[in-house]
Amino acid sequence: MLLRQIRGGSPEAEKLLDRSTRFEDGVDDAVAAILQDVRFRGDEAVAEYTRKFDRREPPYEVTRERWDQLAGTVGKRVHDALDLAATRIRSFHERQREPDVDVTLDGVRLELRVTPLHRVGLYVPGGTARSPSSVLMPAIPAKVAGVAEVIMVTPGASPEAMLAARLAGVDRVFELGGAQAVGALAYGTATVPRVDKIVGPGNAWVASAKRQVYGEVDIDSVAGPSEVLIIADDSALPAWVAADLLAQAEHDREARAILVTPSTALASAVSAELETQLATLPRKHIAEQSIAEHGACVIVGSIDDAIAFANRFAPEHLELDVADARTVATRCTTAGAIFVGKWSSEAAGDYVAGANHVLPTGGAARYASPLGVHDFRKRTSIVEYSEAAAIAHADDIAELAACEGLDAHGRSALRRKQK
């Protein structure tokens, strides 16, 4: 049986919860050396590593002429699908803008001013991956937030990614990849501008680089393998459940595709469907290894137990293929995105639904959220005292300052009272 069955509450089921992001030995050290080199030698170091890893010579910025040429080769059906996705993503994210806060309390005006980041870096995988959706999902919210400049880096500018960049409003594109691209964005070089935040997926070297430059710049997250958890009951169609598990498993060999069900009959039917559908899947070897090594069917006593397990697992994607799915969804509190009912596939969420597909992985949904407009805006507190309020608060400020042993704080407040 391809999809191993394990019992809820067993040690094997508990082991599924451990998905912390770890890199192979030596990756962090190698990335640290590259970042330090890029920081101090700039474009010269970037060029050396790009020659070594990607066999590409400078200049690296994609000209407008080449951009137009690449985007113009995309077929009409893909172009129309990208247009649909961009329109829906933009429409949903335009409703996420948050207002400023401005309130006056007894002579003290308090404001929370919300402003966009100035410049954002977007990392887009290249090579054999065309990844136009990985352009739309971060770049559109950034532009909706008011970011003045979005800089995209990619180790291989595919026609589809370049068209997506045009539709999303990306300003500049550099054919750079790996840790050196992250370093160029974080520190800035003579040709690559320094950004305020870096977003987008990548391999272990990219993830390590993002984690190491955090603090110099903001990042979206250090993403682990993609994952789906499907809660299903006897009303689910085994062929659909299997198709959704494979849609996740084909991402890469480390992807997690988990079924949780109280029905042993459904579990067996889904496993059989997996083998049937794998036979004709172009990425069979990737999906098969993912299912065999990281997939599982957790057999639980009830849908209540399934919900409890899902809330502990905190999946990136949670599908609810159960009767009365909307009611069940109200009880699922810990997931990056919840897909309600059998008609709501995670694949739709990846492309055209409109919600963002950049989601917390590895259990981070316990505290993290989907990427959105809020990720590209910063908040500034503004405090304005009237004379009367400054005098009225002086003694209390001084009292608290003395409590903490910070006498200069107290004197600063009392001077305004003793003017």
Wavefront OBJ file of the C-alpha trace (Angstrom):
o trace
v 0.000 0.000 0.000
v 1.586 3.270 -1.160
v -0.095 5.511 1.437
v 0.900 4.133 4.836
v -1.856 4.024 7.433
v -1.117 5.011 11.017
v -3.321 5.414 14.047
v -4.046 8.796 15.560
v -2.241 9.188 18.873
v 0.481 6.696 17.920
v 4.182 7.628 18.031
v 4.187 7.647 14.211
v 1.331 10.160 14.139
v 3.105 12.337 16.683
v 6.266 12.242 14.569
v 4.357 13.859 11.694
v 4.109 17.032 13.781
v 7.891 17.599 13.718
v 8.573 19.575 10.558
v 11.153 22.112 11.682
v 13.261 23.629 8.917
v 16.744 22.097 8.842
v 19.485 22.400 6.248
v 22.175 19.928 5.292
v 25.470 20.262 7.150
v 27.631 22.984 5.691
v 24.879 24.960 3.922
v 24.690 27.750 6.509
v 28.473 28.173 6.614
v 28.811 28.217 2.820
v 25.990 30.734 2.514
v 27.503 32.944 5.231
v 30.773 33.104 3.279
v 28.953 34.092 0.085
v 26.948 36.781 1.858
v 30.026 38.281 3.484
v 31.815 38.325 0.129
v 28.887 40.030 -1.596
v 28.613 42.550 1.213
v 32.210 43.698 0.839
v 32.911 43.158 -2.872
v 29.475 43.820 -4.328
v 29.045 43.267 -8.062
v 32.457 41.628 -8.421
v 31.510 38.870 -5.973
v 28.023 38.509 -7.455
v 29.543 37.993 -10.910
v 32.022 35.390 -9.657
v 29.358 33.260 -7.989
v 26.961 33.644 -10.913
v 29.647 32.435 -13.334
v 30.406 29.519 -11.034
v 26.852 28.370 -10.331
v 24.808 29.573 -13.320
v 27.438 30.137 -16.032
v 26.012 33.567 -16.804
v 27.971 36.736 -17.532
v 27.003 40.312 -16.644
v 25.102 42.516 -17.240
v 22.287 40.799 -15.389
v 19.405 43.245 -15.646
v 16.780 42.259 -18.198
v 16.296 45.070 -20.693
v 12.830 46.299 -21.607
v 13.320 45.009 -25.137
v 14.149 41.471 -23.945
v 11.360 41.639 -21.375
v 8.836 42.486 -24.105
v 10.228 39.776 -26.362
v 9.956 37.069 -23.691
v 6.474 38.074 -22.518
v 5.298 38.243 -26.121
v 6.010 34.554 -26.709
v 3.457 33.359 -24.147
v 0.457 31.647 -25.737
v -3.030 33.153 -25.513
v -4.485 30.526 -23.182
v -1.726 30.950 -20.604
v -1.883 34.748 -21.057
v -5.640 34.743 -20.399
v -5.231 32.495 -17.343
v -2.566 34.804 -15.909
v -4.821 37.790 -16.572
v -7.648 36.086 -14.675
v -5.368 35.207 -11.762
v -3.895 38.721 -11.583
v -7.340 40.339 -11.625
v -8.677 38.125 -8.838
v -5.555 38.441 -6.666
v -5.625 42.229 -7.036
v -9.345 42.438 -6.268
v -8.997 40.437 -3.049
v -5.892 42.247 -1.828
v -7.265 45.735 -2.517
v -9.718 45.051 0.295
v -6.877 44.448 2.771
v -5.678 48.033 3.096
v -5.805 49.106 6.728
v -6.608 52.672 7.795
v -4.495 54.958 9.949
v -5.495 55.351 13.595
v -5.896 58.880 14.991
v -7.295 59.437 18.482
v -7.031 62.152 21.136
v -7.078 61.132 24.812
v -7.188 63.988 27.340
v -5.006 66.349 25.359
v -2.666 63.709 23.914
v -3.033 62.996 20.222
v -1.998 59.447 19.303
v -1.641 58.383 15.702
v -0.639 55.132 14.053
v 0.526 56.088 10.591
v 0.597 53.266 8.030
v 2.945 53.731 5.072
v 4.300 51.405 2.374
v 7.826 50.060 2.245
v 9.898 51.881 -0.371
v 11.545 48.965 -2.170
v 10.908 45.205 -2.054
v 12.969 42.335 -3.487
v 11.185 39.342 -5.000
v 13.004 36.022 -5.444
v 11.499 33.811 -8.161
v 12.844 30.287 -8.788
v 14.193 29.659 -12.282
v 15.781 26.789 -14.128
v 13.144 24.262 -15.168
v 10.518 26.009 -12.996
v 8.564 28.716 -14.789
v 6.685 29.853 -11.646
v 4.516 32.748 -12.906
v 2.245 32.337 -9.871
v 5.277 32.939 -7.645
v 5.509 36.370 -9.257
v 1.840 37.352 -9.017
v 1.253 36.343 -5.396
v 3.935 38.565 -3.767
v 4.217 41.366 -6.322
v 0.532 42.288 -6.585
v 0.024 42.781 -2.814
v 3.247 44.809 -2.715
v 1.975 47.140 -5.418
v -1.486 47.336 -3.828
v 0.263 48.328 -0.589
v 1.915 51.223 -2.421
v 5.487 49.904 -2.682
v 7.300 52.260 -5.044
v 9.700 49.714 -6.527
v 9.601 45.920 -6.787
v 12.924 44.347 -7.822
v 12.709 40.768 -9.076
v 15.649 38.353 -9.174
v 15.506 34.958 -10.840
v 18.180 32.516 -11.994
v 16.259 32.053 -15.258
v 13.747 34.522 -16.705
v 11.032 32.372 -18.290
v 8.522 33.972 -20.693
v 5.656 33.167 -18.316
v 7.403 34.701 -15.306
v 8.242 37.825 -17.299
v 4.635 38.208 -18.438
v 3.471 37.754 -14.831
v 5.978 40.411 -13.767
v 4.493 42.798 -16.325
v 0.921 42.093 -15.166
v 1.882 42.491 -11.495
v 3.744 45.784 -11.914
v 7.309 44.597 -11.229
v 9.721 47.441 -11.951
v 13.090 45.765 -12.643
v 14.300 42.196 -13.208
v 17.790 40.758 -12.717
v 18.800 37.273 -13.870
v 20.493 36.342 -10.633
v 19.882 33.443 -8.300
v 21.097 31.730 -5.171
v 22.607 33.220 -2.040
v 24.457 35.866 -4.068
v 21.135 37.266 -5.337
v 19.761 37.456 -1.795
v 22.965 39.169 -0.645
v 22.799 41.693 -3.492
v 19.236 42.614 -2.537
v 20.015 42.791 1.182
v 23.193 44.872 1.011
v 22.886 46.567 -2.372
v 25.587 46.752 -5.032
v 26.512 49.283 -7.691
v 23.918 47.725 -10.003
v 21.399 45.983 -7.722
v 19.534 48.365 -5.401
v 19.215 47.575 -1.709
v 15.686 46.612 -0.660
v 13.705 46.848 2.562
v 12.243 43.336 2.419
v 12.878 40.092 0.526
v 10.024 37.708 -0.284
v 9.636 34.580 -2.373
v 10.545 30.864 -2.312
v 13.851 29.206 -3.118
v 16.068 26.230 -2.405
v 17.929 25.572 0.858
v 20.693 28.035 -0.083
v 18.167 30.785 -0.725
v 16.254 29.990 2.473
v 19.458 30.022 4.515
v 20.503 33.328 2.958
v 17.143 34.906 3.743
v 17.372 33.760 7.349
v 20.901 35.157 7.685
v 20.143 38.610 6.213
v 17.057 39.064 8.402
v 17.725 42.169 10.451
v 19.511 43.881 7.581
v 16.199 43.554 5.777
v 12.840 42.045 6.581
v 11.816 38.711 5.034
v 8.496 36.963 4.558
v 9.512 33.620 6.094
v 11.946 30.740 5.893
v 9.706 28.347 4.038
v 9.876 24.610 4.490
v 8.466 21.935 2.180
v 4.937 22.543 0.925
v 2.177 20.571 2.652
v -1.504 19.690 2.606
v -3.641 18.003 5.229
v -7.022 16.686 4.063
v -9.795 15.828 6.504
v -12.226 13.507 4.737
v -15.184 11.317 5.660
v -17.258 8.693 3.845
v -18.903 11.378 1.733
v -15.574 12.157 0.002
v -14.731 10.878 -3.467
v -11.523 8.807 -3.261
v -10.389 9.871 -6.736
v -10.661 13.554 -5.820
v -8.851 13.086 -2.509
v -6.038 11.195 -4.235
v -5.769 13.865 -6.934
v -5.433 16.575 -4.286
v -2.756 14.638 -2.397
v -0.779 14.206 -5.629
v -1.178 17.895 -6.467
v 0.797 18.603 -3.321
v 3.234 15.710 -3.621
v 4.401 16.692 -7.113
v 5.909 19.948 -5.793
v 9.047 18.175 -4.613
v 10.260 15.024 -2.910
v 10.065 16.654 0.537
v 6.412 17.762 0.187
v 3.957 16.540 2.812
v 0.573 15.106 1.758
v -1.482 13.864 4.718
v -4.999 12.387 4.847
v -6.861 12.276 8.163
v -10.064 10.236 8.261
v -12.179 8.047 10.526
v -12.938 5.787 7.537
v -10.612 2.849 6.862
v -12.596 2.119 3.693
v -11.867 5.590 2.343
v -8.200 5.265 3.292
v -7.834 2.045 1.273
v -9.730 3.464 -1.697
v -7.573 6.597 -1.746
v -4.377 4.534 -1.644
v -5.557 2.491 -4.619
v -6.442 5.666 -6.514
v -2.998 7.087 -5.837
v -1.348 4.150 -7.565
v -3.717 4.411 -10.529
v -3.248 8.149 -10.984
v 0.515 8.031 -10.502
v 0.858 5.783 -13.539
v 0.140 8.679 -15.918
v 1.564 11.587 -13.899
v 4.493 13.349 -15.667
v 6.185 14.076 -12.320
v 5.535 10.534 -11.104
v 8.950 9.906 -9.572
v 8.809 13.101 -7.489
v 5.239 12.560 -6.288
v 5.760 8.862 -5.607
v 8.805 9.513 -3.437
v 7.007 12.300 -1.577
v 4.022 10.065 -0.810
v 6.183 7.085 0.137
v 8.554 8.989 2.437
v 6.422 11.805 3.834
v 2.788 10.965 3.068
v 0.457 9.239 5.499
v -3.142 8.452 6.268
v -3.941 9.039 9.927
v -6.891 6.923 11.049
v -8.814 8.657 13.825
v -11.910 7.836 15.827
v -14.061 10.728 14.659
v -14.132 14.019 12.788
v -13.651 15.712 16.175
v -10.358 13.832 16.528
v -9.408 14.834 12.967
v -10.014 18.506 13.756
v -7.928 18.237 16.933
v -5.065 16.649 14.984
v -5.246 19.318 12.258
v -5.121 22.117 14.812
v -1.967 20.592 16.292
v -0.413 19.926 12.872
v -1.022 23.541 11.758
v -0.852 22.758 8.024
v 0.005 25.164 5.249
v -3.095 23.982 3.357
v -6.099 22.347 5.038
v -8.811 20.767 2.872
v -12.161 19.835 4.407
v -13.779 17.145 2.271
v -16.536 16.339 4.753
v -20.255 16.731 5.204
v -21.152 20.177 6.607
v -17.660 21.436 5.796
v -18.497 25.051 6.590
v -19.374 24.193 10.191
v -16.221 22.106 10.520
v -14.199 25.058 9.182
v -15.289 27.243 12.113
v -13.550 24.800 14.445
v -10.289 24.690 12.495
v -8.199 27.420 14.070
v -4.639 26.717 12.959
v -3.942 26.606 9.229
v -2.441 28.842 6.575
v -5.442 28.441 4.273
v -8.625 26.385 4.645
v -10.401 24.971 1.598
v -14.037 24.338 2.456
v -15.917 21.500 0.768
v -15.082 19.068 -2.007
v -15.308 21.721 -4.742
v -12.552 23.842 -3.154
v -9.226 22.402 -4.247
v -5.864 23.582 -3.004
v -4.857 23.805 -6.674
v -7.435 26.586 -7.156
v -5.863 28.419 -4.237
v -2.442 28.116 -5.839
v -3.552 29.901 -8.979
v -6.834 31.738 -9.521
v -8.981 31.805 -6.360
v -7.487 35.179 -5.367
v -6.301 34.484 -1.821
v -2.527 34.461 -1.431
v -0.713 31.159 -1.812
v 2.351 32.312 0.136
v 1.499 30.598 3.412
v 3.237 29.535 6.639
v 4.742 26.029 6.510
v 6.210 23.589 8.998
v 3.668 24.341 11.730
v 4.250 28.111 11.583
v 0.507 28.610 11.043
v 0.333 28.508 14.856
v 1.517 32.130 14.810
v 1.990 33.273 11.210
v -0.389 34.409 8.466
v -0.719 34.345 4.680
v 1.251 36.973 2.792
v -0.813 40.106 2.270
v -0.854 43.852 1.855
v -0.008 44.265 5.550
v 3.379 42.607 4.942
v 4.445 45.490 2.727
v 3.411 48.337 5.012
v 5.004 49.638 8.177
v 3.465 51.447 11.120
v 4.782 54.548 12.833
v 3.527 55.823 16.179
v 3.050 59.593 16.472
v 2.589 61.240 19.871
v 1.609 64.890 20.333
v 1.083 66.381 23.836
v -0.705 69.576 24.695
v 0.820 71.775 27.407
v -1.909 70.854 29.866
v -1.483 67.120 29.273
v 2.318 67.302 29.640
v 1.930 69.042 33.015
v -0.814 66.657 34.142
v 1.268 63.539 33.379
v 4.636 64.817 34.656
v 4.371 63.458 38.194
v 3.187 60.024 37.053
v 5.998 59.814 34.496
v 8.537 60.751 37.163
v 7.100 58.210 39.593
v 7.371 55.357 37.075
v 10.837 56.486 35.995
v 12.057 56.449 39.609
v 10.592 52.968 40.016
v 12.781 51.804 37.132
v 15.847 53.766 38.270
v 15.788 56.122 35.260
v 15.951 59.519 36.934
v 16.696 61.475 33.758
v 13.372 60.327 32.354
v 11.587 61.800 35.352
v 13.513 65.057 35.205
v 12.688 65.362 31.476
v 8.966 65.228 32.274
v 9.156 67.479 35.372
v 11.018 70.251 33.522
v 7.899 70.797 31.428
v 5.884 71.186 34.607
v 8.423 73.622 36.101
v 8.767 75.831 33.049
l 1 2 3 4 5 6 7 8 9 10 11 12 13 14 15 16 17 18 19 20 21 22 23 24 25 26 27 28 29 30 31 32 33 34 35 36 37 38 39 40 41 42 43 44 45 46 47 48 49 50 51 52 53 54 55 56 57 58 59 60 61 62 63 64 65 66 67 68 69 70 71 72 73 74 75 76 77 78 79 80 81 82 83 84 85 86 87 88 89 90 91 92 93 94 95 96 97 98 99 100 101 102 103 104 105 106 107 108 109 110 111 112 113 114 115 116 117 118 119 120 121 122 123 124 125 126 127 128 129 130 131 132 133 134 135 136 137 138 139 140 141 142 143 144 145 146 147 148 149 150 151 152 153 154 155 156 157 158 159 160 161 162 163 164 165 166 167 168 169 170 171 172 173 174 175 176 177 178 179 180 181 182 183 184 185 186 187 188 189 190 191 192 193 194 195 196 197 198 199 200 201 202 203 204 205 206 207 208 209 210 211 212 213 214 215 216 217 218 219 220 221 222 223 224 225 226 227 228 229 230 231 232 233 234 235 236 237 238 239 240 241 242 243 244 245 246 247 248 249 250 251 252 253 254 255 256 257 258 259 260 261 262 263 264 265 266 267 268 269 270 271 272 273 274 275 276 277 278 279 280 281 282 283 284 285 286 287 288 289 290 291 292 293 294 295 296 297 298 299 300 301 302 303 304 305 306 307 308 309 310 311 312 313 314 315 316 317 318 319 320 321 322 323 324 325 326 327 328 329 330 331 332 333 334 335 336 337 338 339 340 341 342 343 344 345 346 347 348 349 350 351 352 353 354 355 356 357 358 359 360 361 362 363 364 365 366 367 368 369 370 371 372 373 374 375 376 377 378 379 380 381 382 383 384 385 386 387 388 389 390 391 392 393 394 395 396 397 398 399 400 401 402 403 404 405 406 407 408 409 410 411 412 413 414 415 416 417 418 419
